[in-house]
Amino acid sequence: MLVRKYVDPGELVFSFSREDQPALSTMEQRQSDCLKRLPRRESWIRGRSALKKLLSALKMDPDTSTLSFPHPTLSLSHTKDCAVAIGVLAGPMKIDGIGIDLELSRPVQDEHTRFYLSKSERKSAIDDEQRLRLWTVKEALFKADPDNHNAVVGHYRIQTPLALCGQARNRKGRIFSYACEKSPVDKFFSEKRGGWMSWAVSFPLSASTIKNGGFHAYQ
């Protein structure tokens, strides 16, 4: 499933996949073989499926074997039996990085929030829904940071934690814009799984912001 989201000042493409048998290149097959006995192989395969569909839609080489993350225009998330990839459609949006995180409904203990939320942010984490939503925002921010090698999710501060769309900042002063919504998986697949999806971008100019738009069918 491919969808696109209009934002100001550009357009993003999302690729959702539950497929576990994508056609792999020679190098991708070698990478898959290295994971053969590991539990994460299935989610890796699903992630390749989402990425390859996205790359084809963006008219890029669908071979994912040379990709590394964080990537300036691509990001990937997988949870249980679903994966989602995000990419920037050619257009006026100039960004330094992009990140996405998808989580299906699950309990999140309040005691765990101290590892990824500040004291002020924890005031907004009033139940499982909000704790999970804020986790996806923090993960998306981390993935959107091109300099995240020495960072953890707790290093990112959300300006207005209750807002579904807004800005955040890391310890180095980099500005991010983010948006989150109820998991769109429920819209595209028959099962109702709940959860949240968040995506974030970092701009070269700190004054840049995102205006959140709705999902529109891409293919």
N, C-alpha and C positions, 0 to 999 in steps of 0.2 A: 504494500500500500504506500503510495507516494502522495503527499499533500504539500501545499505551499502556504506560507503565512506572509502576508503583506505587513511590513513594518515601515516606520519612517526613520531612515531614508532608503529602504531597500526591500529585498525579498529573500526569504529563507525557504529551503526545501527540506522536508522531513521524510524519512523512509522508515516504515515500520515493517518488521518481519517476524514471522513465527516459523519460517522455513528452516529445515535442518539439513538440506541436501543441495546447496548451491553448487554451480559448476566452478571448480577451483582451477587456478592456473598451476603450473608445475611448482613454482615456488610456494604458493599457498598450500598446495598438497603436502609439501615437505614440512611446512610449519604445522599443519594439522597432524601429521604423523608424529611430530615431536610431543604433541599433547595427547597422544592416543590413550594413555593409561591415566590421564588426569581428569578429575571431575569437571573442570572448567572447559573441557573441549567442546561440549555441546553448546555452551553459551558463546564460545569463540566462533563456532561455525555459524550460529545464528547472527552474530555480529557481522561476519563477513557477508552474509546474505543481504543485510540491511545496507552495509557500506557499498557493495557492488551495485545494487539497484540505484543508490544515490549517485554514485560516480557516473553511471551511465546516463542518468537524467541530467547531470551537469556537463555531459559531453567530455568527461575525463576518462583516463585509462581505468578500467574496472579492476585491474590487478591491484589488490590491497597489500601485497607482500612488502612493499617498500615504504608504506605509510608509518609514521610515528606520531605519537601524541605527547604533549599538546600540539595541535595543528592550527595554523592561522585561520583556516576556513572550513574545517571539518571537525566533528566530534561524534562520539559513540557512547551509548549506554545499553546495557542489557540487564534484565531482571527476570528470574525464573524462566519462562518459556517465550519471552518476547524481547526483541531488540529494537532500538531506534537510533538512526543516524541523522545528523543535521549538517547542512551545507549552505553556503552562501551562493545564491544565484547571481550571475554576472549583473552588475548594476552599480549604482552610485555609493553603496555602503562600503566604507573603508574601515576595517577593523584590524586589531592586533591579534585577537584570539576569539574563539567561540567554544562554548561548552554546553552539554545537555546531560540531564539525569532523569531517569524514569524509575519510579518505585511503585509497586503494587501495594495495596493495603496490608499493613502489618502493624503490630503493636510496637511502640517506641517508649521505653521507660523514661520517666522524668529524670532519673539520676544520670542517664546517658547524655542528656542534652548539655551538661556542663563541659563535655568534650568538644562540642562544636558550636555552642551558642554562648554569647556574652551574657552577663547578668541582666542587662536591659533587654536583650533578645529573648531570654527565657521567660519574661513576663508575658510574651505572646504565645508561648508554647503551652497552651492550656489543656490540650488533649492530644490523643494519638494523631488526629488529622493534622493539626498545626505543627506538631513535632516532626512528622514525616514530610510535610510541605517544606518546612524550613531546612530540613536535611537535604532535600533535592535542590533547593536554591544554593546552599553552600557547596554542594558537589558540582553544580553547574559553574559556579564562580571559580572554583579551583581549576576545573578543566579549561576555562576560558583564559586563564592566566598564563601567558607565554613564559613566565619566570617562576613557575610553581615548584621547581625541583627542591627548594628548601622550605616549602610552605606546607601547612596542614589546613584543613577546612576551617578550623577555629580562627585562622588569621584574617578572615574576611568579615567585615562588619556591614550589616544591612541597615540602610538609612531609616526605613520605615518597615519593621518586620511584619506588620499586619497587612501591608499592601501586596497585591498580587502582581504588581509591576512597579519597578522603581530602580534605585541606584544603590551601589555598595562600594566599599573601598577596602583595599588590602593595607598591610602595614607599611608598604613602600609608597602609599599614596595613589596608587593606580585606581582609576575610576572604572566601574563596571555598570552596565545596565542589565536588568534581568526581567523575566516574565515567568509566571507559573500558572498552571490551571489543573483542574481535575484531570486525571489520566485519560487521554483521548483513546486509549486502547478499547474502552467500553464502546466507543462510537464505531470502531472499525472491525471488531471481532464479536462473536455472538456471546461470549462469556462476560459477565459483569465482575470485574476484578477490583475496581476502585483504585485508589492511590493518587499520585500526583506526578506531573512532569514539569520540569523547569529548564529553562535555557538562559544563557547569559552571553554577553559579548563585552570585550574590552576595546575601547576606541583610542586612536592616537590622540584625539582631542578630548580632554576631560569634560568639556561642556556638552558633549554629545549625549543624547538620550534616545530611548526607544519608546515609540507609541505602540502599544499592544494592539494587534489586529486579530481577526478571526481566521479559522481554518477554512481553506477553499480546496476543492478537489483539484489535483494536478494531473492525474491520469486516471 
